[in-house]
Amino acid sequence: MSSFWADRRVLVTGGSGFLGRVVVAKLRDRGAEVAVPRSAAYDLTDPAAVEALFATTSPSLVVHLAARVGGIGFNMAEPAPLYLTNLLMGTYVIEAARRHEVDKTVLVGTVCSYPKITPVPFREEHLWEGYPEETNAPYGIAKKALLVHAQVNRAQYGQRSAFLIPTNLYGPGDKFHPSVSHVIPALVKKCVEAVARGDDKVDVWGTGRASREYLYVDDAAEAIVLAGELVDDPAPINLGTDREVTIRETVETVARLTGFTGELRWDPSKPDGQPRRRVDAHRAEERLGWRATTPLEEGLRRTIEWYLAHRDEAEARPAR
């Protein structure tokens, strides 16, 4: 293991969240001194609070993971704060890192930034070839704006950064509250509750024909840590598994693993979201020496086991 992280001061925004906790654990295992700010103490949409955070922690490297996120329902209900909160947090963190001469800033974007109709597999050069799927656009565009910010700061000021684009994340520690849950935790919760009640059917949004590419949280965290060590320019880097899975197959697998044997009742009046998703992750392999290693079914088993053992934590209403 590289000694790069030994005694390095790292600020991880969103370090107490789903992805952040895994990244923080990996950094500490490698010897880093990690600061994890809480939103109650530092509102990252307030530039004065961000300035105070950097002055207090004096980081040599920043990993920006703090985000306001949700599934299709949340995206449709809260598009304005979804856009503004993510844009402001990233903007102020990037600028504070520049002013404080932080050695490097690792930024995490979203597959939602890709155009609604994108050739599969998605390649990084496709990012600007169209408008994102409508329910994802506010979040996706806010994140893509941070990519532009990182690139112009690199060109003008020499600011070092990395920009990663993971596919749909899942795993232990995910958010299962219905206001913010994504497809896998939402399905797991529905199926587990149906089994407990003895229901003979579960309602599912959409047609089931859309596809997704799921990335286990530990695999994503490993790529983020490697980027902090190995990358210093914000050319976007996709993170994925090279496996495209339909929503129908996803639902059927979750139902089988949770023991639900009833009817899956599809509601085509509800949106499918982006029609297809699968990314080309060759750049990650070339630049990071990284490949995802967790098979989907194994990752789903671990996710379901964690959820069953941590129901109160998993279903807690997120802080606003």
C-alpha positions in Angstrom: 0.0 0.0 0.0 1.2 3.5 -0.9 2.5 5.8 1.8 0.9 8.8 0.0 -1.8 9.2 2.7 0.4 8.9 5.8 -0.2 11.9 8.1 -1.9 13.8 5.3 -4.7 16.1 6.4 -7.8 15.4 4.4 -11.2 17.2 4.6 -14.1 15.0 3.5 -17.3 16.9 3.0 -20.3 14.6 3.3 -18.0 12.3 5.3 -20.7 11.0 7.5 -23.0 10.0 4.6 -23.5 6.8 2.7 -20.4 7.0 0.4 -18.5 9.3 2.7 -18.2 6.9 5.6 -16.6 4.3 3.4 -14.2 6.8 1.9 -13.3 8.1 5.4 -12.6 4.6 6.6 -10.3 3.8 3.7 -8.4 7.1 4.2 -7.9 6.4 7.9 -6.8 2.9 7.1 -4.1 4.4 4.9 -2.9 6.7 7.7 -4.6 10.0 6.8 -5.8 12.5 9.3 -9.4 13.1 8.3 -11.7 15.9 9.2 -15.5 15.3 8.7 -17.6 18.5 9.1 -21.2 18.2 10.1 -23.8 20.4 8.4 -25.1 21.6 11.7 -21.7 23.3 12.3 -20.8 24.2 8.7 -23.5 25.1 6.1 -21.6 24.6 2.9 -24.1 26.8 1.0 -22.8 29.7 3.1 -19.4 31.0 1.8 -18.5 32.3 5.2 -19.1 28.9 6.8 -17.0 27.2 4.1 -14.2 29.8 4.7 -14.3 29.1 8.4 -14.2 25.3 7.8 -11.0 25.6 5.7 -9.4 28.0 8.1 -10.1 25.6 11.0 -9.0 22.3 9.3 -6.1 23.5 7.1 -6.5 20.5 4.7 -3.8 19.5 2.3 -6.4 17.6 0.2 -10.2 17.8 -0.1 -12.7 15.2 -1.1 -16.0 16.8 -1.8 -18.9 14.4 -1.4 -21.5 16.5 0.3 -24.6 16.5 -1.9 -28.4 16.8 -1.8 -29.7 13.8 -3.6 -32.8 11.7 -4.1 -34.7 9.4 -6.4 -37.1 10.3 -9.2 -39.9 11.3 -6.8 -37.7 13.7 -4.9 -36.2 15.1 -8.1 -39.6 15.9 -9.4 -40.8 17.4 -6.1 -37.7 19.5 -5.2 -35.9 20.5 -8.4 -35.0 24.0 -7.3 -33.2 23.3 -4.0 -31.7 20.2 -5.6 -30.0 22.4 -8.2 -29.1 25.3 -6.0 -27.8 23.5 -3.0 -25.5 21.2 -5.1 -24.2 24.1 -7.2 -23.5 26.4 -4.2 -21.8 23.7 -2.1 -19.4 22.7 -4.9 -18.7 26.2 -6.0 -17.8 27.4 -2.5 -15.7 24.3 -1.7 -13.7 24.6 -5.0 -13.0 28.3 -4.4 -12.0 27.9 -0.8 -9.7 25.1 -1.8 -8.1 27.4 -4.4 -7.7 30.3 -2.0 -6.2 28.1 0.7 -3.8 26.5 -1.8 -5.1 23.0 -1.1 -2.9 20.6 -3.0 -5.7 18.7 -4.6 -9.5 18.6 -4.7 -11.4 15.4 -5.6 -14.9 16.1 -6.9 -17.7 13.5 -7.5 -20.2 14.1 -10.2 -23.1 12.0 -11.3 -24.2 9.8 -14.2 -27.3 12.0 -14.3 -25.2 14.6 -16.1 -25.2 12.6 -19.3 -27.7 13.5 -22.0 -31.1 11.7 -21.9 -30.2 9.9 -25.2 -26.6 8.9 -25.1 -24.8 6.1 -27.1 -24.2 3.1 -24.8 -21.7 2.8 -23.2 -21.5 6.4 -22.1 -18.1 7.9 -22.8 -16.8 11.0 -21.1 -16.8 12.9 -24.4 -20.6 12.4 -24.6 -21.2 14.7 -21.6 -22.0 17.7 -23.7 -23.9 16.2 -26.6 -27.4 16.9 -25.2 -29.7 17.8 -22.3 -30.0 15.4 -19.3 -33.2 13.3 -18.7 -35.7 15.9 -17.4 -36.2 14.5 -13.8 -32.4 14.3 -13.4 -31.5 17.6 -15.1 -31.3 20.0 -12.1 -29.0 17.7 -10.2 -27.0 16.6 -13.2 -26.4 20.2 -14.5 -25.4 21.5 -11.1 -22.7 18.8 -10.9 -21.6 19.4 -14.5 -21.2 23.0 -13.7 -18.6 22.0 -11.0 -16.7 20.1 -13.7 -16.5 23.4 -15.7 -15.4 25.3 -12.6 -12.6 22.8 -11.9 -11.5 22.9 -15.5 -11.3 26.7 -15.8 -9.6 27.0 -12.4 -7.0 24.4 -13.6 -6.5 26.4 -16.8 -6.2 29.8 -15.2 -4.8 29.1 -11.7 -3.2 25.7 -12.0 -5.6 24.3 -9.4 -5.2 20.5 -9.1 -8.3 18.4 -9.0 -10.0 15.1 -10.1 -13.6 14.6 -11.3 -15.2 11.2 -11.0 -18.6 10.1 -12.4 -20.0 7.1 -10.7 -23.0 5.1 -11.9 -25.9 4.3 -9.6 -24.4 3.6 -6.1 -25.9 1.1 -3.7 -24.7 -0.8 -0.6 -24.9 -0.9 3.2 -25.5 2.5 4.7 -27.7 3.6 1.8 -30.8 5.8 2.5 -34.1 4.0 2.7 -36.4 6.8 3.6 -39.0 7.1 0.7 -38.3 10.9 0.3 -34.8 10.3 -0.9 -34.2 6.7 -1.6 -33.0 5.5 -5.0 -34.1 2.5 -6.9 -32.4 -0.3 -5.0 -33.1 0.8 -1.4 -36.7 1.7 -2.4 -37.2 -1.8 -3.9 -35.6 -3.5 -0.9 -37.8 -1.6 1.5 -41.0 -2.4 -0.5 -40.2 -6.1 -0.8 -39.2 -6.6 2.9 -42.3 -4.8 4.1 -44.5 -6.8 1.7 -43.0 -10.1 3.0 -43.6 -9.0 6.6 -47.3 -8.1 5.9 -47.9 -11.1 3.8 -48.9 -9.0 0.8 -49.4 -10.8 -2.5 -48.3 -7.8 -4.7 -45.8 -5.0 -4.9 -46.4 -1.8 -7.0 -43.4 -0.7 -9.0 -42.9 2.6 -10.9 -42.5 2.6 -14.7 -42.4 -0.2 -17.3 -39.3 -2.0 -16.2 -37.7 -1.6 -19.6 -35.2 1.2 -18.5 -31.7 0.0 -17.6 -29.2 1.0 -15.0 -25.6 0.2 -14.0 -25.1 -0.3 -10.3 -21.8 0.3 -8.5 -21.2 -1.1 -5.0 -20.2 1.7 -2.5 -16.9 0.1 -1.5 -15.8 -0.1 -5.1 -16.6 3.6 -5.7 -14.8 4.6 -2.5 -11.7 2.8 -3.6 -11.7 4.7 -6.9 -12.1 8.0 -5.0 -9.1 7.3 -2.8 -7.0 6.3 -5.8 -8.0 9.4 -7.6 -6.8 11.5 -4.7 -3.4 9.9 -5.0 -3.0 9.5 -8.7 -5.0 12.2 -10.6 -4.4 16.0 -10.6 -6.4 17.2 -13.6 -10.2 17.4 -13.9 -10.7 15.3 -17.1 -13.9 13.4 -16.1 -13.5 9.7 -15.3 -16.4 7.3 -15.4 -16.8 4.7 -12.7 -18.8 1.6 -13.5 -19.0 -2.2 -13.7 -19.6 -2.7 -17.5 -22.9 -4.5 -16.7 -26.3 -3.0 -17.8 -29.3 -4.3 -15.9 -33.0 -3.6 -16.6 -35.2 -2.3 -13.9 -37.3 -5.4 -14.3 -34.3 -7.6 -13.7 -33.4 -5.5 -10.7 -36.8 -5.8 -9.2 -37.0 -9.5 -9.8 -33.6 -10.1 -8.2 -34.4 -8.0 -5.1 -37.8 -9.8 -4.8 -36.0 -13.2 -4.9 -33.3 -12.2 -2.4 -35.8 -10.8 0.1 -38.2 -13.8 -0.2 -41.1 -11.9 -1.9 -42.9 -14.4 -4.2 -46.0 -12.3 -5.1 -46.9 -10.2 -8.1 -44.8 -7.3 -9.3 -47.4 -4.8 -10.5 -45.9 -2.2 -12.9 -47.3 1.3 -13.2 -46.4 2.7 -16.7 -48.0 6.0 -15.8 -45.0 6.7 -13.6 -41.7 7.8 -15.2 -38.9 5.4 -16.1 -36.2 8.1 -15.9 -33.3 7.8 -18.4 -33.9 5.0 -20.8 -30.5 3.3 -20.6 -27.4 3.6 -18.5 -24.0 1.9 -18.8 -20.7 3.7 -18.9 -17.3 3.0 -20.4 -14.9 2.8 -17.5 -11.7 2.3 -19.4 -10.3 5.7 -18.4 -10.6 4.7 -14.7 -8.7 1.5 -15.4 -6.0 3.3 -17.4 -5.5 6.2 -14.9 -6.3 4.6 -11.6 -5.6 0.9 -12.2 -9.2 0.4 -10.9 -11.9 -2.0 -11.7 -15.1 -2.7 -9.8 -14.9 -6.2 -8.2 -18.3 -6.7 -6.4 -20.8 -8.8 -8.3 -24.3 -7.3 -8.2 -26.0 -10.2 -6.5 -23.4 -10.3 -3.7 -23.7 -6.6 -3.2 -27.5 -6.8 -3.0 -27.2 -9.6 -0.4 -25.0 -7.4 1.8 -27.3 -4.4 1.3 -30.4 -6.4 2.3 -28.6 -7.9 5.3 -27.5 -4.4 6.5 -31.0 -3.0 6.0 -32.6 -5.8 8.1 -30.1 -5.3 10.9 -30.3 -1.4 10.9 -33.9 -0.6 10.0 -34.2 2.5 12.3 -31.0 4.0 10.9 -31.7 3.1 7.3 -35.2 4.6 7.4 -34.5 7.8 9.3 -35.8 11.0 7.8 -32.9 12.9 6.2 -31.9 16.3 7.7 -33.0 19.3 5.6 
